[in-house]
């Protein structure tokens, strides 16, 4: 799903195709990101989700655990770690 810039686009593409992984950036509007993650899980329950964030003071893996995020990485991220 390269080049996708909105959640709506991502959900539409997910419905149309077969994807193995979701990589999403969680910005300061956590509620909006959570809604997107919930939509993804309704469409493809078992798809792994990796989240990235630059806001470790607001967003942490414990708060995302109920939403079945597989990994949360803090930016800047060394791509070798990913």
Secondary structure by P-SEA (a helix, b strand, c coil): ccccccaaaaaaaaaaccccbbbbbbccaaaaaaaaaaaaaaacccbbbbbbbccccccccccccccccccccccccccccc
